[in-house]
Amino acid sequence: MGLKQTDLINEAEAYLTSLAAHVEAQVAIKHQDVLIGMEPFFCELLNMVFGWSLKNDNLSVGPQQDSFDLSDRLARIAVQVTNTTTADKIRGTLQSFIGTHDSKFDRLLFVYPVTRAPASRANFDRDRGQFDFDAKRDRYDFQYILLTARSLPLDQLMQVVRFLRESASTTLEKTIESTSGGDSGLVVTPRSVRGSVCKTLFGRDEVVAELLAAEGDRLVVGQPGTGKTSVLSTAVNKTRGYFLKSFDESALTAQLRAEKPEMIAVEDAHLYLDRVTALQAIRQEHSLKFRIVADCWPTHRDALVVLMGLPVASVIELQPISNRLIIAMAKEVGIGGPDRFFHHLVRQSMGYPGRAAMLLRCCHEGDQEDIQEFFTGDSIARWTRSLVEQSSDAEAMDVLSCLALGRDTGIELSRIANYLDLPLSKVQRIVSEFAIGGLVEENGPGFLIVFPAAIRPALIRDFFFGNVRRDLRPFASDWRLTGVIAMAAVDAYCVGARIPVSELFRMTQAADSFEAWERLAAAEDTIADQVLDEKPELFDGLVHVFIRRTPERTICRLIETKPEVRDRFNRQPDRDVQTVEDWVKRGYPTKAAIPRRRIVLDAIANQLSEGVPAEQAFRFLGCVFAPEYKSVDQSPENFDTFIWRSGLLAPEDLQQLRELWNEAHDLLKRYTPIDWSLAVDAMRHWLWPAVSGTVNDDQREQLRLAATETLDPLCKLFANSPAAVSELRRLAEYHRIKLSQPVPAEYATLFPKESVRGRTIEGHTKFEKQCYQRAVKLANRWASRPASDVLSQLRSFNEDANRTGHAYPNYSDVVCRTISQKLEHQSTWISEAIRLEVPCHILLPFLQTACKRQESGFESILDGCLKNAIYRPAAITLLLCVDPMPGDLVKEAISASGPYAQMIYVAALRDEIASQHYSPLLSHSDSKLRAKVAEGLWGQNKTVPADQEVRDKWRKAIAQDCRREHCVAEIFSADIEVCEQWIRYWSQGMSPIERVDFDEETVAAACAELSREARKALLADLHRDSPIRDELIRNLVSDDPDTFRQLIRQESLAKYRLSPLRRLPDSAWVRLVKVAISEGISEEKIANSSGMGWNTDFNTVEDRYRAEILAWDQVIEKEKGAISRIARRRRATRMESLEDLED
């Protein structure tokens, strides 16, 4: 079935559903004459659907003749219209019909004005005799009629729906006339009857229940599309209620007195204030009991509240429903995804069920083209036009099209009125009357915006750039709208508007806003190229757009950009590489995955040929051979939740990666980089991928084949780099492949690599012991060699290994320490090491041995090292750890220690620092160094320092400088004096720059062992600008009523005096509340300040609410009076919060 036919069936279903609901309501109040008014309607409908020529026998023969109401004597069919579906009704009719009319007719049909008639299991064989009657075949309901209508040709189906449009409302009114005796201003359907997409009223059950259960008038407030009309319609159908259609006071009064309705619903009451007032007057004058339920837009809320004399509690404000319910609407319709569709749906509907229903109509049972039109907005635009055709205002679409220009900002209605040369009042009325399904929404006084957003480009395209082109300049003349209008024109261009690209550029240049250029660049590839040419300064800001639209140029430009200077140990990819890698990995397996990698490889080759340095170009090699895909998307049900999808590429993709490698290998041979790690890192990520999920056999085989084909050639290419060969051999071991290129024995001794397979604790211990023994043997051999040869080799191996980013384990220090112990004098090796600028850890063993032996000239060597940035860490370490040392050098070392806080922390933790140096270190001007020294002292044996001077400085450092909360909490349990010092320091008022947050557990540990007197004294000194004010108040008060009483009376903390009540209600909470009540605090304030805070840990917010509700239940059960009232008030608040979350 095509989309047009589906729309028509949905519309027909809506009319018949409303008719069934009305009949059911009338029969329920004993108005059986309702069926008389429907006989002409069924006569016409059945003729159109089934091709009969029925006539109304009650008109031609006589009213309510014995056994049927309609007949086609040529087709020999008789029809009875009845609401009674029982077997007794069928038997009674058959008894009257057979013997009287069975000779004239071959079929007797029972037609029920219900959506679905209950199946009949009765046996009518004895009743029908020889007459051909089948209860399953000859009983028709609306569902069967609709099912038959589905098979009609499109033109006939359109005739049926046109008949329903013209006749259904009239039929409803006539049925009311038949029961009330006159022309009706009351109907059971709202003014706008639309096709029912969903059978369920999502997210509004509680509102309907409130309307049905409440006494007195009600006002339902909400933006168009929030479901106001659906709520009122459901409530009307579930009670003796009507919609107010028209107003003739005398006729309406008569109908109200005759019908005695329970509810009168007034749609868009802000447009009919006089009718609301008149209804109130009729009700009062004639002592009628009906309730008035009106709906309106939010801006008219106050006027209706005053007019209807409503208390605040009688106003129901409809809030957006959750994304989960919007998606449930789609699933009820039969649309199960994908997530991209759900994202579009929930973002466009914005929680408004009416808007979502309108979007779903465009996709229900549609083909691929229909789905595409859903995304472009063409389906909604077509649906909107169909509404306009039924509207009496020819300018309605023009007004909406102008509103669409405002995108999310909106345009003043007065500007639209001037542009269209219409009275402002008419524009206002059009917008109000046309707000069906949430097409417009207020965005401030006088501003309206069109929703859903997908409809805007199509409206702009058809109105401003259709057969008649209209000028946008009157709107763009407002500087506030220049950029908005430019982006709106681009939106229209993207859905087919005939706008010259030069015109788009002119408008965007006039706006000259980043957002406008971003929207223009995202329009299409050729435009992105032009933007890149004309606005190169926007490249960095729009790189995410350019890489999507013009990836070849973008990646070439990123490659030719010099990389940021990074620390040699920082192996994270730079920003440019990360941008390309993210784009590559978003290419889905078997689709864009390999083409994107091909683009990157071609860009690398192009830039190398243009003279870009190899190290600069090969940074992006890892992007080409990334074997995985990754994507992170927001969940359409909850935008706070992200869905992570990742995995290994498909086997066919991995096979094509192997083919790409041949080209990459040729580039590496032609432009061999100095830094081989770029290629080895790419191989490691390719052949040893760190992917989540399982790797199947086909994928594993492709990786093994890739390793077989690539590793040996690469080893030969990088044979001069032991570290490269070592890394490649580890990959080969992982894939159980043998390589011909060995790793030099000396390098393997200094940087041994444990097997990647079959690791055990015992095996690791044995491996470390063997590595140490090999390092000692190597040192014994090297000790007799010239210092320059050994140190040069060590430096070369260490530099090579450091390129891997994980040069561990490193036995260079073991080798150097062993050599230094065999030397009679260290000076030659030290001088040579400094000359060669070997790494600090290679020099340190020689320098340490010289200091311990007090070798001649060691002071001058240390002094030189202190002045050398490379070797300063080694000099500081030795001057602090070796005793005795020259005092002036020690002072200089301590003064220069600030940047090396972590190194000194490790030395203190190992108890390597001489004890006399702790006092000056704890007095250092660098707070981070003081904290690290204090932490290291504590970590030695978890005790307070014994020396009085050191202990005092240590306590001060812990209280003021230490930020490691685990360490601080440990110390609190051992030293009460630190607790008080820490609290007093952090109780001071501090500027926002100085603020530091501590966890609740840390503050609790500081307060745990304090006496009541100490707590009260500390509370008295607490400053309101303390960075941990709230935590200190809660924990100093704890559950002590006396301290809480002091807090309530303390003027400096008046705003925070009730914060100790923010806790899970228990017996301690009850004691504190009693104090608060005795001090004159109101029950409302106590209730608002009580309950768990956000710092309470639970799995979910729902769990936290449930735990608190349970605690309130226990308080209510045990307590009475004011405490019970407070608990009940707070429990009700939490129940509302929980229900909102569950919705």
C-alpha positions, 0 to 999 in steps of 0.5 A: 500500500502506498503512502497516500493510501495509508494516509487516507485509511488512517484518516478514515479510521479516525472518523469511524473511531470517533463515531464509535466512541460517540455511539457507545457514550450515547447508548450508555446513557440510554439514548438508543435513538442515536442509531436512527440518525446513523442509518443514512450514513451507513447506507451511503458508506456501505454502498461506496465500500461494497458497491451496493445500492442500498436504500433506507427502508425506514424511510421508504417502508416505515420507521423501524420496520420489523427486521432490517433497516437497509436493503438492496433488492437487486443484489438481494441484501438486507442490512440491520443497523444495531448496537446490540451484538448478543446472540439473542438479538440475532435470533430474534431478528432471524425469527422475524425475518425468515418466513417474511422476507427470506424469499426476497433476500439471499443475505441478512447482514448485521452492521454494528457502529463499533470498532470491533464487534465481539465474536459470536460462538452461538449456533444459529442452525436451528434459527436460520433453517434453510436460509444462508446465514453465517455469523462470522461472515454476515456481521460487519463492524468498522474494522471489517469495513476499513479492511475492505476499503484498503483494497479499493482503488485510490480514486474510490478510496479518496471518495470514501474519505471525502464522504467521511470528511463531509458526513461524519461530523454531520452524522455526529451532530444529527445523532445529537439532534435525534436525542436533544431535538434540535440543532447542536452546538455540542459534538463529541469530536474536536474541531480538527479530526485527524487520522489516528496513528497510535491507538495508545495515548502515550504519556497522558494517562495521569492527566486524563485520570485527573480530569475524570476524577477532579471536581470543578473546572480545569484549564489544560495548558500546553504548546501546540502538539503537546496533546491537549486535544487528545487529552480532552477528546479521551476525557470526553469519550470516557464520560458524558462530555461534549466539545463546544462546536458553535454558540447559539445561546438559546439552542445551546441552553436547551441542549445543555438542559436536555443532555445534562452533560458532565463535561464541556470541553472548549478547544483553544479557549484563548480564542473564545473567551466570550464563549467561556464566559457565556457557558459560566453564565448559563451554568449558574443561571440554570443551576446546571452541574457540568464542568468546563475543561478548557485548553490554551497556549501558555501565554494565555494561561493567566488570562484564562485563570482569571476569567475562569476563577481557577486556583493554581491547583486547577491548572494542568500544564502539559510537559513534553513526554520522554524520548522513550515514549516517543520511540514507543509511539514509533514502535506501536506504528510498526517502525523499529529503527534504525537509531538515526530515524529515532534521533530524527524523530525525537529531536524534531518532536521535542517530546510533543506527542502531537508533533511525533504523530505528525512525523510518523504519519509520513513514514507509516508503511511508506517505501524508501522514497517516503522515508527519504522524504521524511528526513528532507521534510517533503512528507510533512510539507505535503501533509501540511498542504493537504491541511491548507486545502481544507482551510478557509485561509488561502494565506496560511501556507504563506504565513508558515513559510515566512515563519520557517525563515526564522529557523530556531530564532523566530520572526516577528509576526508584524514583519510577516504581516507587512511582507505579505500585506496582511492585517496583523490580526489576520496573521495572528488568527491564522497562526492560532487556527493552524497550530495543528499537531504542533506546527508552531511554538512561541519563542518570546512575545510576538515571535513564533517558530515552526516545528518540526525543524525538518519542515522548514527547508521545504516550506522555504523552498516552495514559497520563496524559490518556487515558480514565483521567486520572492525576495528575502531582503525585507527579512534580511535587512534586520541585522539580527536576522541576517545570519538566520536568513542566510542559513535558512536559504542554505537549508532550502538549497539542500532540499532542491531550491533553485538558488545560485551558489553565488547568491548563497555566498553573497548572503553568507558574506553579508552575515559573516558569522561562523555559524553561517559559514559552517552551514554553507560549507556543510551543504555540499562538496563543491561548496565546501571546496569554495569555502575552503578557498575563500575563507582559509582562516576558518579551516581549524574551526570547520575541519570537522565539516571539511573532512566530511565534505572534501576529505582529500583536500582536508587531509592533505592540508592536515599533513602539510601542517607542522605537528605540535611539539610534543614531549618525547614520552607523550605518545598520544596522537596529535590533534590533526592525526586524531581528527583523521583517525576518528573520520577513518574509523567512522567508516562502516565495515564493507562500506566506507571503511576501505575507501576512507583509508585509501583517501588517506594513503593517497594524501600521504603519497601526494604530500611526500611527492610535494616535499613534505618531510617523511616524519610529518607525512607518516604520522598518518600511516596509523590511520590507514592501517587502523583495523577497527571501526568506532562510533559513539552516538547519543542514545535516542531514548536518553541523550545523557546516555551514549552508545559505543559501537566498535569492533574489527573490520570485516575479513574482506576489509582486512584483505584489502588492507593487505593490498594497501600495504604494498603501496605503503611499503613502497613509500617507506622504502622511497621516503624512509623516515628517521623516526621508524616508530611511526611505521612500527606503531601502525603495524602494532595497531594493525596486527595486534588490535586492541578491540572490544568483543570477539575476533572470529577465525576469518578475521584472525586469519587475515591478520596472520596473513598480513603479519606474514607478508609485512613483518619480514620486509619491514625488519630488513628495512629497519635493520639498523634499529634494534628497537624496531626489530625487537618490536616487530619480532614481538608481533611475529611471536604473537602470530607464531611467525619466524623472522630472519632478522635477529635482535642484537644480543646487547640490546636484548640484554638491556631491553629484554622482552618477555614472551607474550604467551603463557605468562605466569607469576613464577615464570615472570620472577624467573625471567627477571632473575635471568635478565639481571644475571645477563645484565651483570655479565654484559657489564663485566664484558663492557667494563674493560672497553673504552668509556666512550664506546660503552656510553655511546652504545648505551645512549644509542640503544636508549634513544632507539628504545625510547621511540617505542614509548614503552622502553621497559624494562631497562637494565641500563642502570644495572649495567652502569652500576656494575661497571662503576663498582669495578672502576677504581676512579669514576671521573673518566666515565663521568666526563665522557657521559657528560660530554656525550649527553647520555640520559641522566639514569646512565650517569647516576650510578657513576656519580653516586659511586664517586660521591660515596667514595668521596673521590677527588673533585666530586664537589665540582662535578656535583656543582656542574651537574646542578647547573646542567638541566639534564643532570640536575635531577641526579645531582639533587638526588645524590645531595639529598640522599648521600651523607655527608655532602657539602652544605652549600651544595645541599642548600642549593639542591633543596632550593632547586627541588621544586620541579622534582617533587615526584622524584623526591617523594619516591626518595622519601617513601624509600627512606633514602633522604638524610633525616636532617634534610626533611625540615628544610624540605618541609619549609620549601616555598613550593607547596607541591614539594612540601605536600610530596615530602609530607606524604613520603614521610607518612608512607615510610611506615605510616607513623607520625615523625618523631622529631618535634621540629619535623613533626610540626612542619609535617602537620602544617604541610599535611593540613595546608598542602596535601591533596591526596585524600586517601593519604590525608584520611589515613593520617586523620585516624592517627593524629588528632592534632592534624585533624584540628589544624586541617579543619581550621585551615579549610574553615577560612574564607577563600577566593574561588581561585583557591577553592579545593573540593574534598570528598565527604568521606575525607571531611567525615574522617577529620571530624570523627574523633573530635569532642563535642567542645572541639566541634562547637569551637570549630563550628563557631570559627567556620567562615561562610566562604570556606570551600568545604563549608557544607561538608564541615557543617554536616560533619561537625554537627553530625547527629548532636542536637546541642551542636545543631542548636548552636548552628541554628543560632549562629548568624554568620551561617544563617543561610546554611543552618538546616543543611544537617537535615539533608540526610536519609531520615532516621532517628538522628534526623528526628532528634535534629528536627525536634531541635529545629521545631523548638527553635521556631523553624517552620515545617515547610522549611524543614521539609524542603531542607530534608532528605538525601543530598546528591552526594549519596551513592546509589546505583541510579537516581530511581534507587535513591528516591525509592530508598528515601521513600522507604525511610520516610514511610518508617518515620511516618509509622513511628512519629506523630504530630509535626514530624509526621506531617513533615515526613508526609510532605517530603515523601509526597515530593519524592513520589512525584520526582520518582514518577516523573523519572519513570515517565 
